[in-house]
Amino acid sequence: MPSIAGTTIVQAKQAEDASVRAALTSDQCFGAGSMDPARDCTSATFPVLSPDPALAPQDQPDIYFTDPPCFTTGSTIVSCSFGDPDSPTRIALIGDSHAAQWQPALRALAEEHHWDLQLYLKTNCAFTEVERTEQYDACATWTAGVQKKLAAEKPMGLVITSFFAENLDLEVDKGAVSTAAAIAGFQSAWKPIVARGGTVLALRDTPHMTDGTTVCVATEGTSSSCDVARAAATARPDLQYDAAAGMDGALRTDLTDKFCTPDVCKAVIGGVAVHTDPYHMTKTYSKTLTGPLYDALRAAVHGHQVQPAIAAAFR
């Protein structure tokens, strides 16, 4: 059993580190800020990593810990809203946990710009109408439910969607789903949104690290040995991202350069532990992507025919 004195010392050190971490968030080179070529971050140093690498697997979006949760594991349609519910700028985030990981950044944008942000999230499900293997039967029911919910509400101006691309790609590899059917399935799901005057934006899936990435950061810190070759981390195609290239009313954006240099995808960026596991980013890193995500959405929307409220939001 630890001594009272020892416990007090540990608690004092944890409080000190928490204070340091809070102060670091205002550094222009913190997190994704260090990937901005316009900023001189070559000499930036960070006395501690954020979050504590030992706790990185728990540094997930708050929506997982609400009561009730802001996502579903079944076929029940669960939705949550952030920002201004009376705003004419109506934006939805739809998908699985790979969509959910962008919620901290999107919530910050919704609150800053007074958007009406709606979330429709289900574990392991892409927003698609392609016929998949039996294990995804509940996803088809969920997608149909989301479609019904969207049709009953005031039209969304912009629907942002993302998913764990590897799941569907593995089905393609096994011959259970063809690439053409996968792409058609996404486009079929998007057509009702576009028909109501909305725009769909596919957000490319984030790079995939290794099973040992978070442990490596916890033990090795900022060592480059925790990084993964970009070619390996981005090897799997994102068929949803590909589908957006071939459909009117659909756009796409790719923030891979905020996770990777030309050669490697980083485990630590700007003093921030990037990953909770091989496939998801920490809430801390997501928050640092607030500005870059806005810029990426603005660039994607610019020059395309979108609802006036969406055009005004990204002017």
GUPARO-146757 format. One record per residue (C-alpha): x, y, z; residue in one letter. Coordinates in steps of 0.5 Angstrom, whole numbers, plus 2048, in hexadecimal, padded with zeros to 3 digits. Example, Ala and Ser with C-alpha at 12.3 -4.5 7.8 and 13.67 -1.06 7.14 Angstrom:
# GUPARO-146757
8197F7810A 81B7FE80ES 
This chain:
# GUPARO-146757
800800800M 8038077FEP 80580C804S 801812805I 807816803A 8088127FDG 8018137FBT 80181A7FCT 80881B7F8I 8058187F2V 7FE81C7F2Q 8028227F3A 8068207ECK 80081E7E9Q 7FD8257EAA 8038287E8E 8038257E1D 7FC8267E0A 7FD82E7E1S 80382D7DCV 7FE82A7D7R 7F982F7D8A 7FE8347D7A 8018317D1L 7FA8317CDT 7FB8387CBS 8028377C8D 8028387C0Q 8068327BFC 80182D7C4F 7FF8277C0G 7FD8287B9A 7FF82F7B9G 80682C7B8S 80482A7B2M 8038307AFD 8098327AAP 80783A7ABA 8098397B3R 8108387B5D 8108327BAC 81682F7B8T 8198317BFS 8138307C3A 81382C7C9T 80E8297CEF 8108277D5P 80A8227D6V 80681E7D0L 7FF81F7D0S 7FB81B7D2P 7FF8177D7D 8018127D2P 7FF80C7D7A 7F880F7D7L 7F78117CFA 7F380B7CEP 7EE80E7D3Q 7EE8157CFD 7E88147CBQ 7E28197C9P 7DE81B7CFD 7D88187CBI 7DA8117CDY 7D98137D4F 7D28167D4T 7CC8137D7D 7C98117D2P 7CF8107CEP 7CF8147C7C 7D080E7C3F 7CC8077C2T 7CF8007C2T 7C87FD7C0G 7C48007BAS 7C08057BET 7C180C7BBI 7C58107C0V 7C68187BFS 7C981D7C3C 7CA8257C1S 7CF82A7C2F 7D08317C1G 7CA8367BFD 7C38327BEP 7C08387BBD 7C68397B6S 7C48397AEP 7CB8357ADT 7C982E7AER 7CF8297AEI 7CF8217B0A 7D481D7B2L 7D28157B0I 7D680F7B1G 7DA80A7B6D 7DF80C7BBS 7E480E7B5H 7DF8147B4A 7DE8157BCA 7E58167BDQ 7E481D7B9W 7DF81F7BEQ 7E38237C2P 7E58277BCA 7DF8287B9L 7DB82A7C0R 7E082F7C1A 7DF8327BAL 7D78327BBA 7D88357C1E 7DC83B7BFE 7D983C7B8H 7D283A7BBH 7D08347B6W 7CB82F7B8D 7CF8297B8L 7CB8227B8Q 7CF81C7BAL 7CC8157B7Y 7D180F7B9L 7D18087BAK 7D78037BCT 7DA8007B6N 7D58037B1C 7D68067AAA 7D180B7A8F 7D08077A1T 7CA80279EE 7CF7FD79BV 7CD7F679DE 7D27F47A2R 7D47ED7A5T 7CF7EB7ABE 7D37EE7B1Q 7D17F57AEY 7CA7F37ADD 7C87F87B3A 7CC7FE7AFC 7C77FD7A9A 7C17FE7AET 7C58047B2W 7C68077ABT 7BF8077A9A 7BD80A7B0G 7C28107AFV 7BF8117A8Q 7B88117ABK 7BA8167B0K 7BD81B7ABL 7B881B7A7A 7B381D7ACA 7B78237AEE 7B98297ABK 7BE8277A6P 7C58277A8M 7CA82C7A4G 7D08287A5L 7D18207A7V 7D881E7A9I 7D98177A9T 7DF8127ABS 7E080B7ADF 7E58067AEF 7E78047A7A 7EB7FE7A8E 7E47FA7AAN 7E17FB7A3L 7E87FA7A0D 7E97F37A3L 7E27F17A0E 7E47F379AV 7EB7EF79AD 7E67E979CK 7E27EA796G 7DC7EB79BA 7DB7F2798V 7DD7F5791S 7E17FC791T 7DB7FE78CA 7D67FC790A 7D97FF796A 7DA806793I 7D3806790A 7D0804797G 7D380B79AF 7D080F794Q 7C980B795S 7C980D79CA 7CB81579BW 7C6816795K 7C0818799P 7C581D79DI 7C7820797V 7C0820794A 7BD82479AR 7C3829798G 7C882779DG 7D082579BT 7D381F79EV 7DB81F7A0L 7DF8197A1A 7E481A7A6L 7EA8157A4R 7EB8107AAD 7F18127AET 7F880E7ADP 7F88077B1H 7FE8067B6M 8007FF7B9T 7FE7FB7BFD 8047FE7C3G 8038057C1T 8008087C8T 8058037CCV 80B8067C8C 80980D7CAV 80880B7D1A 80F8087D2T 81380C7CCE 8108137CCG 8118177C6T 8168117C3S 8158117BCS 8158097BDS 80E80A7BEC 80C80D7B7D 8098097B1V 80B8097AAA 80680E7A7R 8068087A1A 8048037A6A 7FF8077AAA 7FB80A7A4T 7FB8037A0A 7F48027A1R 7EF80579CP 7EA80979ED 7E480779AL 7DF80D79DQ 7E481279BY 7E580F794D 7DD80F793A 7DD817794A 7E181878EA 7DC81578AG 7D681878CM 7D381F78BD 7D1822792G 7D781E795A 7DD821797L 7E381F79BR 7E982179FT 7EF81D7A2D 7F38207A8L 7F881A7A8T 7FE8207A7D 7FC8227AEK 7FE81B7B1F 8048197ACC 80A81C7A9T 80B81A7A2P 80F8147A5D 80C8127ACV 8058127B0C 8078157B7K 8058127BDA 8078197C1V 8058207BEI 8078267C1G 8078237C8G 80181F7C7V 8008187C7A 7FC8177C1V 7F88107C2H 7F480C7C7T 7F58067C3D 7F88047BCP 7F18077B8Y 7EF80D7BCH 7F28147BEM 7F28177C5T 7EC81C7C7K 7F28217C9T 7F58207C2Y 7EE8217BFS 7ED8277C2K 7F482A7BFT 7F18287B8L 7EB82D7B9T 7EF8337B5G 7F182E7AFP 7EB82A7AFL 7E78317AEY 7EC8337A8D 7EB82C7A5A 7E482C7A5L 7E48347A2R 7E983179DA 7E482C79BA 7DE83079BV 7E1836797H 7DF836790G 7D9831790H 7D2832790Q 7D0831798V 7CA83479CQ 7CB83C79DP 7CC83A7A5A 7D18367A3I 7D583A79EA 7D48407A4A 7D783B7A9A 7DD83A7A5F 7DE8417A2R 
